[in-house]
Amino acid sequence: MTRVDFYVLSDASEAVRLELVCKLAEKACGQGKKVFIYSQESQLLQQLDEQLWDFRAMSFIAHRLLPDAHTLSSEDDDPVLLSTAIPGNDRNLLVNLDTQVPAFFSRFERTLEVVNKDPEVQEEGRNRYRFYQQRGYPLHHHNV
């Protein structure tokens, strides 16, 4: 069963939220995990793509932003993929940046939800938390 981790920030900034996503992706890659970062908001994924390039001066997180209409294939083997598409079955870790729970989240060993103090992001996060909770998924909470 998919483990779901909620990372709750004490800040309302979207940039801080995306910085935490960069840290989580870096840690997962260091553990040999294949990461899929999902959102229906192309602009948000573009912003994250840019932030991943500049995340740390002395390291690099190998990643690729896939075009909106992209159909995933075996050639999409970068450690971190950012996409609005439905992922393949070769990924271990989902970082959900969408407002809704993606229908495919249960394919992953773990799903990470990153929530900040922005009222809209918080409310959407609470709704996703209830969704997972009502279905009996193991939930873990991390205050950051």
Secondary structure, DSSP 8 states (H G I E B T S, - for coil): --EEEEEE-S---HHHHHHHHHHHHHHHHHTT--EEEE-S-HHHHHHHHHHHHTS-TT----EEE--TT----TT---SEEEESS---S--SEEEE-SSS--TTGGGSSEEEEEE-S-HHHHHHHHHHHHHHHHTT--EEEEE-
